[in-house]
Amino acid sequence: MAIERDTLETDILIVGAGPAGLSFAYKLAQLLGGDSSAAKPEILFMEKGSYVGAHALSGAVMDPRGIAELIPDFREKGAPLEAAVSGDSFYLLSEKSAIKSPVNPPPLQNHGSYVISLNKFTGWLAQQVEAAGIDIYAGMAGFELLVEEGKVTGVQTVDMGLDKDGTPKSNFEPGSIVRAKVTVLCEGVHGSLTRQAFEKIPSLREHCQPQSYLTGVKEVWEVPAGRIKAGQVMHTVGWPQPHDQYGGGWIYGMSDTMVSVGYCVGLDSYDPTNDPHLKFQLYKTHPLLRRILEGGTMLHYGAKTMPDAGYYSIPKLYHDGLMLCGDSAGLMNPQRLKGIHLAIKSGMMAAETAFEAVKKQDYSATVLKGYQERFDTSWAREEVYRTRNVHAGFKGGLYAGLFHSAMQLVTGGRGLFDRREHKRDHEYMLTIEAFKARFGREPKKPQLTFDNKYTYDKLTDVYKSGTMHEEHQPSHLVIADYDICNNRCTQEYGNPCQHFCPASVYNMVDDEARPGKKKLELTPSNCVHCKTCDIADPYQVIRWVTPQGGEGPNYTDM
């Protein structure tokens, strides 16, 4: 039976209250307020988290270029800046030693930048947006992107009050149809609506390469005074990541007693046992980190993917009724591991384009292509173009990548090649047999005994993320074919989902109906919405869809 849904009409629909969406809203409010002749559009701003910042996670060292352009007096307005960067260092790690670079690589020189908590920063930016007259509806989640006759016409929100089988309960509330003249997707990395946009509108990715991703795993620690200085920034490469795989770590002094520590792991790994969470826990056992964290207390945990392929993987930024901003558009500088300032700038340029559309009362691609034109002549495009081959340069391993990165600095970003083709991340994963043929052994993870005082198992860490889901609802992790998971994947890959998920959502348990066999057991309530599974599954039978609004992690100081 067809479900009757309410229809809401608006002019501009913003999806996602991260740096890009908030900057879009703030800039648009500025432009509308400064032009009395412009018609005032209806604006609906939706955010799936329970509050603005609930799902916002980053390292994070923020280049202030974006926020200074958007809000020049951001310091005076009380932007929550944990610390100005006070020093940089770069280390090459082996299991027991750390070689400090005598010269910090220019891309990792952060003088003038700030260590921040992204979830606190977005909360503050939301206050500026609301003070400018635009309301944000937290807990309102988009489920389906609406495309009619090739044009994006809005979003359907999530149905609320369904049981695990999808049957309406007594509190059932059908999702609404939000019809908009332009939908601005700012939903972060590998967003479900953005994925639908790429599937329904293939021309958006017609001329770009596949995106590459890292999974970043992060904890915030309180440590004894004297271990680190506020604003101290340390980056590392090498151990525990194998030299022929992509990744690295960070230690940021949020204050003299608060530390952000994390590790990023490339999802273009050949290893079916690739486990970002385990590598992060191993990372903390290194003497360099042990000296800082010993005797401290772990306060918060989170995990998130990040787009890392660079310029050649950026899609077309507009379509009829659609604009893509921030991480939804893959806007990150992989050389600097920074994207907040790019997200802010993209939101501003999209807002300028939307303002033009409001004045002309024309939201077609003819007007919205102005966003692409603004980007193509902006410092944001110049920055990502200069770093266009960073991730591709590491395809030959760590040392080849470091050499190529150095060559990029002296060749204006090109390096030893330009536009090296690459595959989707999951296509690099080797089967067990292919792994044995290549390395002469079966894939096997390093061993680590978690003490849950210094190193933590996944469930303990997940508890520190504050993630919450209503258990009696349809799983938002949709498996297209369990037979593949329980049989074929077990034999061919050894069920890599139980390794790459940093939240213990996927586990293989005894199958009572098949003695001696295992079956996949899902625990969606553990999910921290990192999207790793949707990206790294070798068969692409896992699809992350939006759960009920307001669910997921509830980050603090992240």
N, C-alpha and C positions, 0 to 999 in steps of 0.2 A: 504494500500500500504506500502510495506517495505521501511524503511528510509535508504538511503545510508549514511554510516558513515565512516569518515576517521579512519584509524588505525595507531596508534603510537606504535612503538616497543621500549622497554626499558629493561634493566636487572633488575633494582631494582625500585619499585614504593613505595614511602612513602606517606601515606595518613594521614594528620593531623599535623600541625605545633604547637603542644603543647610541653611540656617539654620532653615527650618520643620521639616523632618524631625528634625534633631538636637535642636531645642528640644522637640518632641513627645516624643522618647525620654527626654530628661533629666528633663522634668517628670513623665512617667509613672513613671519609676524613683523619683523623690522621693516621689510619692504612694503607690506600692506599698510603699516602704520605711517609710513612716510609718504604715501601717495593717496590723497583724499579722493582722487578721481577713479581709483581702481575699485571695482566691485568687490565686496567682501565675500570670499567663497566659504562654503561649508567645509569644515575640516574634521575628519575623524582620525584619531591617533590611537592605535591599539598596540598593546604589549602583552605577550603571553605569560610573563612572569607575574608572581603574586604582588610584586612592587617593582618600580623601576630600579634596575640594578641587581635584581635577584638572580638573573642569568648572565650577568656581565663579569667576565673573567679575563685577565691579561696579566703579563708579568709583573709590573708594567713600568717601563721607562717611557714617558711621553715627551715627544718633541713638541714644544709649545707653539710651533708655527701655525698650526690650524686654529687652536683656541684663541691665540692672540689676534688672528684675523677676524674671527667670529665675535669675540668679546674682548676688546683690547684691554679693558680694566678687570680681567678675570681674577687677578690677585686681590684687588680691592673689593671685589664682590664676594670674596671668601671661598674661592675654588679650593677644594680639599687636596692640597699638594702635600704629600707626606714628607718629602725632603727634596731640596735641590741637589742635583748630582754633585758630589764632592770629590769623586775620584773614580777612575776607570782602570781595570786590569783585565788581561786575557791570558788564559792558561791552556796548555796542552797537557791532558792527563793520561797517565798510565795507571795501572791498578793501585800502585802505592806512592807514586810521585806526581809532582805538578811542576811543569816547566813554565815559568812566567815569561811572556813575551817582553823583550826589552823596550819595544815600541808598541803601543796599543794601535791596532789597525784603524785607519781613519774612519771607516764606517761605524766602529764601535766606540768612537770618542763622543761622549755624551755631555760635554760641557754646555750648560744652558738648559738642559732638559731636567725633568722632574720624575722622581719615583712617586707613583700614585697607586691607589687602590681604584681600579676601574669601576667597581660597583658603587663606591662612594662618590666618585667623580660623576658618573651618569645620574646618580640621585640628585646631586647638586645642579647639574645641567637641566634636569627635569624641572627643578624649582624655577629656574630662569625662564623656561618655556611656559610654564603655567602662569608665571607673573606677567608674561607677555600676552596672555589671553587665550592660550590653546590648552584645552584639557587633554589629559592622557588617561586612557581606559586600561588600567592594569588588570590582568586576569582575563583578558579578551583575546582569544587565540584563533588565528586563521587556519582553516582546514583544507580548503580547495581554492585554487586560483581560477577565476571565471574568465573564459575566453570565448567570445562569440564572433563568428565570421572573421577570425584572425585578429580580433581586437580584444585587449584586456578590459574587462568591464567591472571588475571588483573581486570580492572574496566572499566565500561562505565560511562562517565561523563554526567552531566545533560544537557538535551535539553534546549536551550535558545530561547526566542522569541515565546512562546506559549500564547494563550489567555486563559481565565478562563475555557473554554470548552476543552482545549487541542488542538485547531486548530492552525496550524502555521500562524504567522503573517508575514508581509513583511520583518521583520528583523530576521526571524527564522534561527537558527544555530543548526543543530543536534549535539548531544553529540558525542564525539569521543570514539573509543575503544582503551584503553591503555592496550596493552599486555605486561606482565612482567613475568620474570622468578621467581621473588618472590615479593609478595605484603606484605607490613608491615603496619598493621592497628594500628594507634595511634590517633584515631579520638575522644577520650574522652569517657564520660559516655554514655552507651546505644547507641552507634553509629549505624546508620542505616546499614552500610556495615557489621559491627560486628554482628548485629542481623541477617543479611542474612547469614553470615558465620555459625552461630549456627544452623540456619534452614536448610541450604543446606548440612552441615557437622555435623550431630548429634554427631559424636564421640568426638567432641571438648568438649562437656558438659556431656559426658556419665557417668563420675564418680564424678561429682561435684554437690553440692546443688544449688538451685536457688539463684540468687543474691538478696540482700536486698538493698533498696535505701533510702536515705534521700533527701529531697529538701531543699537546703540552699537558703535563701533570704537575700540579703546584700544591705546596703547603705554605702556610704562614706560621711562623714560630715566634714565640717570646723567648729571648735568650738573656743570660746574665750580661750586665753592662761590661763594656770593654772588649766584647767579641767582634763587634763591627761598628762602623760609624754611620750615622744617618747620611744617606745619599751615596754610600759606597756601592759601586756597581762592578760586578765580576761576571765574566762570561768564560765558558770552558768548552772545549771540544775534546774528542777522544773518549777514553774509558767512561762508562761501561759500554758505549756503543761500539760495535766492531768497526774497524777502519774502512770497511767497504760499504758501510751504511751511513745514512745521513742523520744528523742530530747533534745536540749539544745542550748545555745546562747554563743556569744562571743563579746568582746569589745577589740580592738587592737589599741594602739597608734602608728599611722604611723609617726607622728611628734608631737610636743607639741601643734599643733593646727589642726591636721588632724586625724580623727578616722574612722576605719573600724568597723562597727557594723552589726551583723547578727544573724540569728536564723535558726537552722536545725530541720526539722520535719520528723519523720519516715513515710514512705509511707505504712508500714504494719499496718495501723490504722484500727480499727473496725468502726470508725465514718465516715459515708458518707458525713458529712459536714466538714471534715478535711480541713483546709484552712491555708497553710503555711504562706501566705502573711498576713492574718489577725492576726495570732499568733505573727508574727514579729512586726506588728504595736502595738499590745497590749504590747509586751515585752518592747517597747520603753517608755511606760507610767510608767514603774516601777521606783520608786524613785532612785534606783541605776543608771539607765541610764539617767533619767531626769536631774540629777545633772550634768551629763557630756554634754548632748546634748542641754540643754535649752539655747536659744539665738544663737544657731548655724544655719548653712545653709546646707541643704542636697544637695549634688553635683551630685552623681551618684547612680544608682540602677542596680541590676542584680539578676538573679536567676539561679540556676544550681542544677541538681541532683548529688549525689555522691554514689559510690558503698560502702556498709558498712558491708556486711555479713562476710568478712574476708576470711581466708585461705581455708576453705572447699568449697567456691564458686568460686575459681579460676579455669578457664577452662584449658584444655591442651593448651599450649602456641604456638604450631606449627602444621602445616599440610603441605602436598605437596604444595609448592608455597606460603606459608602463615606463618606470625608470628604476634602475638598479644602483644602489649606493653601498659604499663601505665594503665589508667582507662579502656581502652578497654579490658584489662585482669583482671579488678577488683582489681588492686594492690593498696590497701590503708590500712593503719593501723587505725582501728576503735577506738582503745584505745587512740591514740594520735591525731586523726583527721588529719592525715598527709598522703599525697601521692605524693607530688612533688619529694621528694628524691627517692622514689621507682620508679616513672616513669622514672627519669633520669637513674637510675641503670638498669632498664629493657631495655631501649634504648641502653645502652652501651653493654649489654650482647647480644642483638639481632644483634648489629653491628659487634661484634666479630664473631658471627656465620655467618653472611652474608659475612664477609671477608674470612672466611674459604671456603664458597661456591664459592666465586669468584676465589679463588686460585685453587680449584678443578674443577671449571666449572660444578658444580653439585648442583642444587637447590632443590633436592628432600628431602623428609622427613628424609632420612637416614642421611643427613648432618644437616638439620635444627633442628633435635632433640637435637643437641648440645646446642641450646638455652635453652631448658628445663633442660638439664643437668647442664648448668652454673647456672641457677636459683636455682635448687635444692641444690646446694652446696654454695650458696651465702649468704651474710648477709641479703639480702632482704627477702629471704625465711625464714631465721631464725627469722627475726623480725615479719613477718606476722603470722608465726606459733605460736609464743609466745602470740599473741593476737587473736587466732583463735576463741575464744568463747565469745568475748565481747558482740556483738549485741545479740547473742542467750541468754546470761545471763540476759538480760533485758526483756525477754518474760514474766516474772512474775511481771513486774512493776519496778519503779524507785528504791525503797529501796532494793528489791531483787537483782536488777542489780548492785547497788553500793556494796552490800555485796559480790556478786559473783566476781566483778572486784577485790575486795581486796583479795579474795581467789586465784584468778588467779596469783596475784603477788607472792604468797608464794608457788604455785604449778607449777611454770614454764609455766603457760598459760592454764593449763587444767581446773582449778576451780573445781566445784562440779560435773561436768559431762564432757563428751567429745563427740563432734560431735552430738549435738542435732539437730534433723531433723526440717526443717521448710518449709513453703509453699511459693509460689510467693506472692509478696506484695498484689496484688489486691484480692487474695483469703481470706484475713483477713477481708475485708470490710463487714459489716453486712447490710442486707436490713433494711428498716424502721421497718418492723414488727419484725424482729429478734432483732433489737436494743430495741424496746419497750418491748419485752419479757424479755430481759436481764436487762434493767435498769428502766423499769416502766415508761418511758417517750419517746417522740419522739426526734430524734436527732435535736439539735438546736445550732447554732453558738453563741458565745458571741457577745454582741452588742458593737459597737464602732462608735462614730461620728468622721469622719476624718476632721481635720481642714486644711489639706494641707499646714501646716506650721511646724508641728511637727509629725503628723501622716498623712499618704498619702493613697488615694485610688489607685487602681491598675493602672488606666490609667495615673495618674500623675507620678507614679513611672516608668511606661513603657517609658514615654517620656524621663526620665533621663537615660534610658539605651541606647539611640541613635539607637534603632532598626529601620531598614528600609527594606521594601519589595516592590517590584513591585506588585501593586494590581491586575493588569490585567495579571495574570498567574494562572495556575492550583494551587489549594490549596495544600500546602505541608503537610496538616493534613487531611488524607484520612479517611473518615467515611465509613465503610463497609456496614452499615445498619442504615439509618436514622430512620426507623420505630422503631428500638430498642430504639434509643435516645428519640424520640418524644412520645412514648407510654409506652413501658415496663419499661424503666429505670426511667421515671417520677414516675410511680406507685411503683416500687420496691425500688429504691434508692434515688429518688428525684433529679436526674441529678447531681451527685457529680462533674462532670467536671467543672461546674460553680463555684465550691468552690476550688478544688485543683489546678487549673491553676493560677499561680501567675502573669499572664499578661492579664487577661480579654479577652482571645481568645474565650471562650465558654460562650454563654449567652442564656438563655431561654426567648423568646419574644412572644408576642401575635401572634397566627396563624389566619390570616384573613379568611382562608378557613375553619377553625373550631372554631367558636365563643366559647369563654370560655376555649380554649385549648392553650397550649404553643408549640413552636417548637424551635429546636436548631438553633441558628445563629452563624456562625463562623466568626471571624475576624483574619485571619491568619497573617495580617500585624502587629499585636501586638506581635507576638511570639518572645520570647527571646531564643528559642532553648534549653530549660531546660530539655525536654523529660519527664516531670512529667506525662503528659496525656497518653503517650504511655505505661507507667509503671502502673499507678494507675487505669485506666479505668476498672471497674469490669467485663465488657463483652469482653474486648480486641477487640473492633471494631474500635478503633482509632489507626491509624498507622502514625507515623511521618516519612516522606520521605524528601529527600533533596530538598530544593528550588533552584532557580537559584544561581549560585556562586556569592559571594560577598555580600549576603543579610544576614539579621539577626542583632544582636546587634553590636554596635560599642563601646566597653568598653574603658573607660579611668580611670586610677588609680585604677582599680579593680584587 
